Amino acid sequence: MSSLASRFAGGRDYLAACTVGLPSRDTVDAVRADLDAAASGRPDVAAASRAVDDARASYARLVHSPVGEVAIASQTSVMVSLIAASVPDGAEVLCPEGDFSSLVAPFALAGRGVRLRTVPLVGLADAVTDDTWLVAFSLVQSATGEVADAAGIAAAAARSGARTLCDLTQAAGWLPVDATLFDATVCHAYKWLCCPRGVGFLTVRPDFARLLRPVQAGWYSGDDPWASCYGTGGMLAADARRFDVSPAWQAFVGAAPALRMFADADITELYTHTTGLAARFRAGLGLAQPERPSAIVTWPDATGEALAQLTAHGITASGRAGRARVAFHVFNDVSDVDRALDALGAEGERRAESAHRTLTSENRGAASLVHPLTGLSYSI
């Protein structure tokens, strides 16, 4: 991970990629160059449009989606609202309790008799019934870091004829992701993918896309955006681009190199690195290891004391839903883990013992991981 970490200027003591990712050197350089060109009276719109195409193609590679099934967007709630607008009148949408509001609220407010039902994440697959039209869930929960049983949920939905919508915002960038397992996915790329805010993606299977109305269509939804600037916009794109919204050009200029970097990276190595750091931290605090490893660690912190301790020691973390939350990404290493444990007053002897166990496991060579989406095991 050292070569990838070197692409970032900072990151020491920054344990908040789950809140907002850090821009890489290439992203900073790209945005600065674009701003300098604009400030000099030479904004390069053609280059910005190419950056949109490059970002879309890199994201498609990252999530293993055909590029023709990827639409660009600005925010998660905007993408989800597109799907909520096409839920049949009176249909049921099933979501996990406590999932991120940008995923849940558009369905809760859809009207037309659309029924939102929520259940604990652990029981989501079992809660799918023949009355369920859509199962919508985050692959990784923002408040807890819990990784959903995506394969089990997708299988249960398929048995009942329900559609699936998966939010990849807290997953893409550290977790192996296959968007084709779901009817649709959404992702805001400013967290783990380290893009500027305002860059998002929707993937949608063609058979599901035919059920969706492009209610947000604009000039960029046309088959040729530059010929779709006036009136009704002319002919919409035949593929997922008909769901495009007009891009924030400078944000996509910065996103293109970031997405290329993650698409080119060894995601298995990145997964092992991030979840290994998280496992070391959990062991140091005496927290149980989750069934499905996560790069996010949370624990009860109703008074905010733990977050205050981390902050007092110069460590950037976050608090959500009465829990302290830390996240480990490519620019972090074991020293970040140990400094955070020191800040929290974790027992040194216990931490040293757990660190030894973690490093022994990491160096074993024949270790096996279970893919969090397919359920298949593989060696690292």
C-alpha positions as CSV (number, residue, x, y, z in Angstrom):
1,M,0.0,0.0,0.0
2,S,3.0,2.3,0.3
3,S,3.0,3.2,-3.4
4,L,-0.7,4.1,-3.2
5,A,-0.3,6.0,0.1
6,S,2.5,8.1,-1.5
7,R,-0.1,9.6,-3.8
8,F,-1.5,11.5,-0.9
9,A,0.2,14.5,0.8
10,G,-1.5,13.8,4.2
11,G,-3.4,11.3,6.1
12,R,-1.5,10.8,9.4
13,D,-4.0,10.8,12.3
14,Y,-6.9,11.2,9.8
15,L,-9.4,8.4,10.6
16,A,-12.4,9.9,8.9
17,A,-12.5,8.6,5.3
18,C,-16.1,7.5,6.1
19,T,-16.9,11.2,6.5
20,V,-14.9,12.7,3.7
21,G,-12.0,11.4,1.8
22,L,-8.7,13.2,1.3
23,P,-7.7,14.4,-2.2
24,S,-4.7,12.8,-3.8
25,R,-1.9,14.9,-5.2
26,D,-3.1,14.2,-8.7
27,T,-6.6,15.5,-7.8
28,V,-5.2,18.6,-6.3
29,D,-3.0,19.2,-9.3
30,A,-5.9,18.7,-11.7
31,V,-8.3,21.0,-9.9
32,R,-5.6,23.7,-9.5
33,A,-4.7,23.5,-13.2
34,D,-8.4,23.8,-14.2
35,L,-9.0,26.7,-11.9
36,D,-5.8,28.5,-13.1
37,A,-7.0,28.0,-16.7
38,A,-10.4,29.4,-15.9
39,A,-9.0,32.3,-14.0
40,S,-6.8,33.2,-16.9
41,G,-9.8,33.4,-19.2
42,R,-9.4,30.1,-20.8
43,P,-11.8,27.6,-19.2
44,D,-11.4,24.2,-20.9
45,V,-15.0,22.8,-21.2
46,A,-13.9,20.1,-23.7
47,A,-11.3,18.8,-21.2
48,A,-13.9,18.9,-18.4
49,S,-16.3,16.8,-20.6
50,R,-13.5,14.3,-21.2
51,A,-12.9,14.1,-17.5
52,V,-16.6,13.1,-17.1
53,D,-16.1,10.3,-19.6
54,D,-12.9,9.2,-18.0
55,A,-14.5,9.2,-14.5
56,R,-17.4,7.2,-15.7
57,A,-15.2,4.6,-17.4
58,S,-12.9,4.2,-14.3
59,Y,-15.9,3.9,-12.0
60,A,-17.4,1.2,-14.2
61,R,-14.1,-0.8,-14.0
62,L,-14.0,-0.4,-10.3
63,V,-17.5,-1.8,-9.7
64,H,-17.3,-4.3,-12.6
65,S,-20.2,-2.7,-14.4
66,P,-20.6,-2.2,-18.2
67,V,-19.9,1.5,-18.8
68,G,-23.3,1.7,-20.6
69,E,-25.0,1.0,-17.4
70,V,-23.4,3.9,-15.5
71,A,-25.0,7.3,-15.1
72,I,-23.4,10.3,-13.5
73,A,-25.0,12.2,-10.7
74,S,-24.3,14.7,-7.9
75,Q,-25.8,13.3,-4.7
76,T,-27.1,10.0,-3.4
77,S,-30.6,11.4,-2.6
78,V,-31.0,12.7,-6.2
79,M,-30.2,9.2,-7.6
80,V,-32.5,7.5,-5.1
81,S,-35.3,9.9,-5.8
82,L,-35.1,9.0,-9.5
83,I,-35.9,5.4,-8.5
84,A,-38.5,6.4,-5.8
85,A,-40.4,8.2,-8.5
86,S,-40.9,5.0,-10.4
87,V,-42.0,2.7,-7.5
88,P,-45.5,1.5,-8.4
89,D,-48.3,3.1,-6.4
90,G,-48.9,1.2,-3.2
91,A,-45.8,-0.9,-3.5
92,E,-43.6,-1.9,-0.6
93,V,-40.0,-0.8,-0.2
94,L,-37.9,-2.7,2.4
95,C,-34.9,-1.0,4.1
96,P,-32.7,-1.6,7.1
97,E,-33.5,0.3,10.3
98,G,-31.2,3.2,10.8
99,D,-29.8,3.3,7.3
100,F,-28.6,6.6,5.8
101,S,-31.5,9.1,5.3
102,S,-30.5,9.9,1.7
103,L,-31.3,6.3,0.9
104,V,-34.5,6.0,3.0
105,A,-36.2,9.4,2.9
106,P,-37.0,9.5,-0.8
107,F,-39.1,6.3,-0.4
108,A,-40.7,7.5,2.9
109,L,-41.8,10.7,1.1
110,A,-42.7,9.1,-2.2
111,G,-46.5,9.4,-1.6
112,R,-48.9,7.5,-3.9
113,G,-49.4,4.9,-1.2
114,V,-45.8,3.7,-1.4
115,R,-45.1,1.7,1.8
116,L,-41.7,1.8,3.5
117,R,-41.0,-1.0,5.9
118,T,-37.8,-1.2,8.0
119,V,-36.3,-4.1,9.8
120,P,-32.9,-4.7,11.5
121,L,-30.1,-5.2,8.9
122,V,-29.3,-8.7,10.2
123,G,-32.9,-9.8,9.3
124,L,-33.2,-8.0,6.0
125,A,-32.9,-11.1,3.8
126,D,-35.5,-13.0,5.8
127,A,-37.9,-10.0,5.8
128,V,-38.3,-10.0,2.0
129,T,-41.8,-11.2,0.9
130,D,-43.7,-11.6,-2.3
131,D,-45.2,-8.2,-1.6
132,T,-41.8,-6.5,-1.6
133,W,-41.1,-4.5,-4.8
134,L,-37.7,-3.2,-3.8
135,V,-35.1,-3.9,-1.2
136,A,-32.9,-0.8,-0.7
137,F,-29.8,-1.0,1.6
138,S,-26.3,0.3,2.1
139,L,-23.6,-2.3,1.6
140,V,-21.8,-0.8,4.6
141,Q,-23.8,1.0,7.3
142,S,-22.7,4.5,7.9
143,A,-23.6,4.6,11.6
144,T,-22.1,1.2,12.6
145,G,-19.7,0.1,9.9
146,E,-21.6,-3.2,9.6
147,V,-21.2,-4.9,6.2
148,A,-24.5,-6.3,4.9
149,D,-24.9,-9.9,3.7
150,A,-25.3,-8.7,0.2
151,A,-25.3,-12.1,-1.4
152,G,-28.0,-13.3,0.9
153,I,-30.1,-10.2,0.4
154,A,-29.8,-10.4,-3.4
155,A,-30.7,-14.1,-3.4
156,A,-33.7,-13.5,-1.2
157,A,-34.9,-10.7,-3.4
158,A,-34.5,-12.9,-6.5
159,R,-36.6,-15.7,-5.0
160,S,-39.4,-13.2,-4.2
161,G,-39.2,-11.3,-7.5
162,A,-38.1,-8.1,-5.7
163,R,-35.7,-5.6,-7.1
164,T,-32.6,-4.5,-5.3
165,L,-30.9,-1.1,-4.8
166,C,-27.6,-1.0,-3.0
167,D,-25.8,2.1,-1.8
168,L,-22.0,1.7,-2.3
169,T,-21.0,5.0,-0.8
170,Q,-19.3,3.6,2.3
171,A,-18.0,0.6,0.4
172,A,-16.5,1.4,-3.0
173,G,-12.8,2.3,-2.5
174,W,-11.9,-0.4,0.1
175,L,-14.3,-3.3,-0.4
176,P,-14.5,-5.5,-3.5
177,V,-17.7,-4.5,-5.2
178,D,-19.7,-6.1,-8.1
179,A,-22.5,-3.8,-9.0
180,T,-24.0,-6.3,-11.4
181,L,-25.3,-8.3,-8.4
182,F,-28.0,-5.6,-7.9
183,D,-30.7,-4.1,-10.1
184,A,-29.3,-0.7,-9.3
185,T,-26.5,0.9,-7.1
186,V,-25.7,4.4,-6.1
187,C,-22.5,5.9,-4.8
188,H,-21.4,9.4,-3.8
189,A,-17.6,9.3,-4.4
190,Y,-16.4,11.9,-2.0
191,K,-15.7,9.5,0.8
192,W,-13.6,6.4,0.2
193,L,-13.0,7.2,-3.5
194,C,-11.5,10.6,-2.4
195,C,-13.2,12.6,-5.1
196,P,-14.5,16.2,-4.8
197,R,-18.0,16.4,-3.4
198,G,-20.6,16.5,-6.1
199,V,-19.5,13.4,-8.0
200,G,-21.9,10.4,-7.8
201,F,-22.8,7.4,-9.9
202,L,-25.8,5.3,-10.6
203,T,-25.6,1.8,-12.1
204,V,-28.7,0.2,-13.4
205,R,-29.4,-3.0,-15.2
206,P,-31.1,-2.5,-18.6
207,D,-34.2,-4.4,-17.6
208,F,-34.7,-2.3,-14.5
209,A,-33.8,0.9,-16.4
210,R,-36.8,0.3,-18.6
211,L,-39.0,0.7,-15.5
212,L,-37.5,4.0,-14.5
213,R,-38.7,7.4,-15.8
214,P,-35.9,9.9,-16.4
215,V,-37.7,12.5,-14.4
216,Q,-34.5,14.6,-14.0
217,A,-33.7,14.6,-17.7
218,G,-31.9,17.7,-18.9
219,W,-29.4,18.6,-21.7
220,Y,-26.8,16.1,-20.5
221,S,-29.4,13.2,-20.7
222,G,-29.4,13.5,-24.5
223,D,-27.8,11.1,-26.9
224,D,-25.6,14.1,-27.9
225,P,-25.7,16.6,-24.9
226,W,-24.4,19.5,-27.0
227,A,-27.3,19.0,-29.4
228,S,-29.8,18.7,-26.6
229,C,-29.5,22.1,-25.0
230,Y,-32.9,23.5,-25.9
231,G,-36.6,22.7,-25.9
232,T,-37.4,19.1,-24.8
233,G,-33.8,18.1,-25.3
234,G,-34.4,15.9,-28.3
235,M,-33.6,12.1,-28.2
236,L,-32.5,10.7,-24.9
237,A,-29.5,8.5,-24.7
238,A,-30.3,4.9,-25.3
239,D,-28.2,3.6,-22.3
240,A,-27.9,4.7,-18.7
241,R,-26.7,8.1,-19.8
242,R,-30.4,9.2,-20.1
243,F,-30.3,9.4,-16.3
244,D,-27.3,11.7,-16.3
245,V,-27.6,15.1,-14.6
246,S,-25.4,18.0,-15.7
247,P,-22.0,17.5,-14.2
248,A,-20.1,19.8,-11.9
249,W,-17.2,20.1,-14.2
250,Q,-14.5,21.1,-11.8
251,A,-15.5,18.3,-9.4
252,F,-15.2,15.7,-12.2
253,V,-11.9,17.2,-13.3
254,G,-10.7,16.3,-9.8
255,A,-12.5,13.0,-9.7
256,A,-11.1,11.5,-12.9
257,P,-7.5,10.9,-11.5
258,A,-8.9,9.7,-8.2
259,L,-11.2,7.1,-9.8
260,R,-8.5,6.0,-12.2
261,M,-6.2,5.4,-9.2
262,F,-8.6,3.2,-7.4
263,A,-9.7,1.4,-10.5
264,D,-6.1,0.5,-11.2
265,A,-5.4,-0.5,-7.6
266,D,-5.4,-4.1,-6.3
267,I,-8.7,-4.0,-4.4
268,T,-8.0,-7.3,-2.6
269,E,-4.7,-5.8,-1.2
270,L,-6.6,-2.6,-0.2
271,Y,-9.3,-4.6,1.5
272,T,-6.7,-6.6,3.4
273,H,-4.9,-3.5,4.4
274,T,-7.9,-1.5,5.7
275,T,-9.7,-4.3,7.4
276,G,-6.4,-5.5,9.0
277,L,-5.9,-2.0,10.6
278,A,-9.4,-2.0,11.8
279,A,-9.0,-5.5,13.3
280,R,-5.9,-4.4,15.1
281,F,-7.8,-1.4,16.5
282,R,-10.7,-3.5,17.6
283,A,-8.4,-6.0,19.3
284,G,-6.7,-3.1,21.1
285,L,-10.0,-1.9,22.5
286,G,-11.2,-5.4,23.3
287,L,-14.1,-5.1,20.8
288,A,-15.4,-8.2,19.1
289,Q,-14.4,-8.8,15.5
290,P,-17.4,-8.7,13.1
291,E,-18.5,-11.6,11.0
292,R,-17.8,-9.6,7.9
293,P,-14.6,-7.5,8.2
294,S,-15.1,-3.7,7.9
295,A,-12.7,-0.8,7.6
296,I,-15.0,1.2,9.9
297,V,-15.0,0.7,13.6
298,T,-17.7,2.1,15.9
299,W,-18.4,1.7,19.6
300,P,-20.9,3.2,22.1
301,D,-19.9,6.8,23.0
302,A,-23.1,8.5,24.2
303,T,-21.3,11.2,26.1
304,G,-18.8,11.9,23.3
305,E,-15.9,11.2,25.7
306,A,-14.0,8.9,23.3
307,L,-14.4,11.3,20.4
308,A,-13.2,14.1,22.6
309,Q,-10.1,12.1,23.6
310,L,-9.2,11.4,20.0
311,T,-9.7,15.0,19.1
312,A,-7.6,16.2,22.0
313,H,-4.7,14.1,20.7
314,G,-4.9,15.6,17.2
315,I,-6.8,12.6,15.7
316,T,-9.6,13.3,13.3
317,A,-12.5,10.9,13.9
318,S,-16.3,11.2,13.9
319,G,-19.3,10.4,16.0
320,R,-22.6,9.1,14.6
321,A,-25.8,7.9,16.3
322,G,-24.3,7.9,19.8
323,R,-21.2,6.0,18.7
324,A,-17.6,7.0,18.1
325,R,-16.4,6.1,14.6
326,V,-13.0,5.7,13.1
327,A,-12.1,4.5,9.6
328,F,-8.9,3.2,8.1
329,H,-7.9,3.9,4.5
330,V,-5.0,3.6,2.2
331,F,-3.1,6.6,3.7
332,N,-3.2,5.0,7.2
333,D,-0.9,2.5,8.8
334,V,-0.3,0.7,12.1
335,S,1.1,3.9,13.7
336,D,-2.3,5.5,13.2
337,V,-3.9,2.6,15.0
338,D,-1.5,2.7,17.9
339,R,-1.8,6.5,18.4
340,A,-5.5,6.2,18.5
341,L,-5.3,3.5,21.0
342,D,-2.9,5.6,23.1
343,A,-5.3,8.5,22.9
344,L,-8.1,6.3,24.2
345,G,-6.0,4.9,27.1
346,A,-6.1,1.3,25.8
347,E,-4.1,-1.1,27.9
348,G,-0.6,-1.3,26.5
349,E,-0.1,-4.9,27.3
350,R,-3.3,-6.1,25.8
351,R,-2.7,-3.9,22.7
352,A,0.8,-5.4,22.2
353,E,-0.5,-8.9,22.5
354,S,-3.3,-8.2,20.0
355,A,-0.9,-6.5,17.6
356,H,1.3,-9.5,17.7
357,R,-1.6,-11.8,16.9
358,T,-2.7,-9.5,14.0
359,L,0.8,-9.3,12.5
360,T,1.3,-13.0,12.8
361,S,-2.0,-13.6,10.9
362,E,-1.0,-11.0,8.3
363,N,2.3,-12.6,7.7
364,R,1.0,-16.2,7.5
365,G,0.8,-16.1,3.7
366,A,-1.9,-18.7,3.4
367,A,-4.6,-16.8,5.1
368,S,-8.1,-17.0,3.7
369,L,-10.8,-14.3,3.3
370,V,-14.4,-14.6,2.5
371,H,-15.5,-12.3,-0.3
372,P,-18.1,-10.0,1.4
373,L,-20.4,-10.0,-1.7
374,T,-20.2,-13.5,-3.2
375,G,-19.5,-15.4,0.0
376,L,-16.7,-17.3,-1.8
377,S,-13.4,-17.7,0.0
378,Y,-10.0,-16.8,-1.5
379,S,-6.4,-16.8,-0.4
380,I,-4.2,-13.8,0.2
